Amino acid sequence: MPKQCYICEKKPIFGNTISHAHNVRSRKFNPNLQSIKILEKGTVKRVSVCTRCLRSGKVQKAL
């Protein structure tokens, strides 16, 4: 399963870590994904959804 949100397709982005001595290293920022069961078109699916989509109510959790 890719590190990508099922709803908004948010995925890892790349940036730099810069120390006080200005040593620059590459790093990756991963989205905060939660694996949940959602209800989609009457069927239950287990997908990875970011916390932003969960909090804003863009998905309906399966009970």
TIKOL-758960 format. One line per field, with one value per residue (C-alpha): residue in one letter; y, x, z. Coordinates in nm, 2 decimals. Layout:
N
residu = c(A,...)
v = c(Y,...)
u = c(X,...)
w = c(Z,...)
END
This chain:
63
residu = c(M,P,K,Q,C,Y,I,C,E,K,K,P,I,F,G,N,T,I,S,H,A,H,N,V,R,S,R,K,F,N,P,N,L,Q,S,I,K,I,L,E,K,G,T,V,K,R,V,S,V,C,T,R,C,L,R,S,G,K,V,Q,K,A,L)
v = c(0.00,0.33,0.61,0.81,0.93,0.75,1.07,1.37,1.18,1.35,1.18,1.22,1.54,1.60,1.88,1.95,1.92,2.21,2.21,2.51,2.47,2.48,2.11,2.02,1.67,1.55,1.43,1.31,1.44,1.16,1.24,1.12,0.82,0.61,0.27,0.26,0.08,0.32,0.28,0.35,0.27,0.03,-0.18,-0.18,-0.11,-0.08,0.22,0.47,0.81,1.12,1.27,1.60,1.41,1.21,1.53,1.73,1.45,1.36,0.99,0.78,0.52,0.17,0.04)
u = c(0.00,0.15,0.21,-0.07,-0.41,-0.70,-0.92,-0.70,-0.40,-0.16,0.18,0.54,0.72,1.10,1.29,1.61,1.73,1.97,2.19,2.32,2.65,2.44,2.51,2.23,2.08,1.78,1.48,1.12,0.80,0.54,0.17,-0.01,-0.20,-0.44,-0.56,-0.94,-1.24,-1.46,-1.80,-1.80,-2.09,-2.24,-1.92,-1.66,-1.30,-0.98,-0.78,-0.52,-0.66,-0.48,-0.59,-0.70,-0.96,-1.07,-1.11,-1.30,-1.55,-1.46,-1.50,-1.77,-1.63,-1.78,-1.92)
w = c(0.00,-0.10,0.16,0.01,0.13,-0.04,-0.04,-0.11,-0.26,-0.02,-0.04,0.09,0.01,0.02,0.19,0.38,0.74,0.81,1.12,1.31,1.12,0.80,0.71,0.47,0.45,0.25,0.43,0.37,0.52,0.54,0.58,0.90,0.76,0.95,0.83,0.87,0.74,0.53,0.38,0.00,-0.23,0.02,0.06,0.33,0.24,0.45,0.33,0.44,0.51,0.63,0.96,0.79,0.58,0.89,1.10,0.83,0.77,0.41,0.49,0.66,0.89,0.87,1.20)
END
